[in-house]
Amino acid sequence: MIDTPGAVIDPYDDDFESLKDLMGGREAPDFIKTAAVMSREELQRLPDHAFAMVVVGDDYHMRKFACTDAAHTAVNVMYFLENLDEYPQEAKEKVATNLLSACHHFDLAPPAPLVKEAAGRKVLIKTEGRQVTVPRREKEANLSGGPVMPFSARPNLAKLGSRQVISDPYVRPGRPAVRAAEPENYDPSSIALDDMPLVSFDQVKEAMAFFHSFGDEFHPRQRHEMCVKIASRANELGIPVDEVIEKYGSRTFETQVFLKAAAERRRQVWADLNDDGTAPGLLDMLMEKQASGDMPPEVFAEALSELDVMTGTDRFWDGHVPDPWFTTFGVDHISKSAEEKAEEWRWSKGTEYLTKDQLTNFAKSETGKSTIKKKFSDSMAQGLAGNPTTVFDSLPMDTQRAIARMAQQHESGL
């Protein structure tokens, strides 16, 4: 089984010793020969979403099949197909699907057996049985006999964009599946996860607690899908939800002020990356479509995601840049109105705090506008002056702290 100690699952389990046998005497393509073997430290620094499988148990967290480049993905596919019998069906389909996504991302032609496993054996494909084939690039198919060369060049992890490639690597053995004997009003579509129903009060509370504990491990698209179901059912049962679930669980657009602030964060990143000007132009077109009402929120989020992946901005999600779904969706009818929340607004981190009046007075003052423009940007100064609390909430933590200190100094007259 995949969680058996000492089992050889991926190439790092046996330091690529099985690769020569899997190649069957054929020479490895150049993209494999010139790839890198990562150190254990480099593997540990990778995010979970760089792996095609992350097995989560009560006392262990096992990560396999690091898809950091085309070579690792191709070799991972060979190891996976060689050990198919070791996987339970649900894990087999998930790993195959994730490896297939990585093949597409790195321009690899996936072997037919992998496609079949990813489809859950529901399609008829003529395959070569258990024979292992090498996923290869169409422009490079040098598989004539010869020894496998050692890996040499380092993988370009900065270009990986793994959160977009592998959206759900998690396998949780032993979790009970949804039982058939559910209440009569049970709706299969009302499930936060494949094995987490949302019928009773306690089940919704459990799903909310699960999201708070593990939500950051999921791709933002999945966070939105989960929270839509959680927030909707919580509203039906009269259960209050926090702002994060409420926002990810919305089906409506954020305010224009928030969208413009998130767009500005992306422009600042692209300026730091010396973008050639293509990305800002595409973003402007996207924002115009949204403002005209010609683009639904779901479509806008997906389009923004594609732009982030194209520019490498996705590696700044959950940090310097709000992810596309957190950017797109805003609070709706699920709980208090935006006006009510604005009246209660207060920011605090440790011993630092900021009230709505302090922020508003500073952001709308000529001194505040000039200071923010000089330290950050003109668009941020305009955004904070127009809608102080909403724009402030969209900013990264270090920027919030800096503005809070400026506002307090402004109030004290220093």
Beta strands, then each sheet from edge to edge (+ up, - down):
strand 1: 51-56
strand 2: 61-66
strand 3: 170-171
strand 4: 191-193
strand 5: 196-197
strand 6: 252-253
strand 7: 329-330
strand 8: 346-349
strand 9: 352-355
sheet 1: 2+ 1- 3-
sheet 2: 4+ 5-
sheet 3: 6+ 7-
sheet 4: 8+ 9-
end
